């Protein structure tokens, strides 16, 4: 029985590896048509030591840490160990994945595409952008020239919102009607907070009694 499960697992990983390869080629063709040619080899996969990391800007190090967290979260959600993922990606050096999750590697575009097609097939673009921002500074410099510089920031903000929800088990267990009321309250609170940040003044809130008087008149 165990051998059968191992065989099924091996077959599944083989199918995933084949799929990631075909998706990478498709993604490359789409990008190449936009920018007039691009190679899968752009950027190098290097595990950085402490001295090399110190040469990076604080912002770049922060994005590498965020990218590592995103990979680890996606891998664990998919139920894959690092060894599983390394086999699916056909990686000879398994320590590359560990270094990425720890935010201490630069990575080729090819590997980023294969990671994305494996871990984020349902919503690949934000995930790929975040990985490029964190792990391929050379490609990211080109991306900024293409005018997509704000996209990783927006992806990170979306991640923060999602993590607030994921971290509140009580909210996740609410009945649908109660959850809708909480969402409406959060939307109202967000609107007021943004207005306060923009103007420096708390927004005025209508007095319910005044509204009742207006209805009566």
ABEGO torsion letter per residue (X at the ends): XAAAAAAAAAAAAAAAAAAAAAAAAAAAAAAAAAAGEBBAABEBBBBBBAAAAAABBAAAAAAAAAAAAAAAAAAAAAGBBAAAAAAAAGBABAAAAAAAAAGABBBBAAAAAAAAAAAAAABAAAAAAAAAAAABAAAAAAAAAAGAAAAAAAAAAAAAAAAAAAABAAAAABBAAAAAAAAAAAAAAAAAAAAAAAAGBBBBBBBAAAAAAAAAX
